[in-house]
Amino acid sequence: MTDHHSEDIAHRVEGGDVAPGDVIHGEFTAGWRTYVLGLAIAIGLTIASFWVAQTHLIYGPAIDMALATLAVAQMGIHLIFFLHITTGPDNTNNVLALAFGILVVFLVIFGSIWIMIHMNQSMMPPTGMPAPQSGGM
């Protein structure tokens, strides 16, 4: 049984199917190094986003796109270094759960916005108040 386990680990290493933070052959410090590296990158991206928001070196309308890019990069760092989401066959359920979670969040946010927009358009004016008159004086 141990031979099968070591063969599985060797296959995963050769195939490039190992997430940052996965412990290979009992290397405890390798796992910590990747966590610290992920933390350092995340802190660097956070500092960069504060710098982007406060600097005048970036064209004003491009600040929103720069912050969105840094946010997506931050999410990628968290998914790879801390949640260990990879493309390996053993992570299929994790990726599907993540995709379902994103779908639910998308439906809740945009569904709520869609409902609020249509409710605003369907509102009747309050009673007792004159209806707005078209035309000028």
Buried (B, 14 or more C-beta within 10 A) or exposed (E): EEEEEEEEBEEBEEEEBBBBBBBEEEEEEBBEEBEEBBEEBBEBBEEBBEEBEEEEEBEEEEBEEBBEBBEEBBEEBBBBBBEBBBEBEEBEEBBEEBEEEEEEEEEEEEEEEEEEEEEEEEEEEEEEEEEEEEEEE
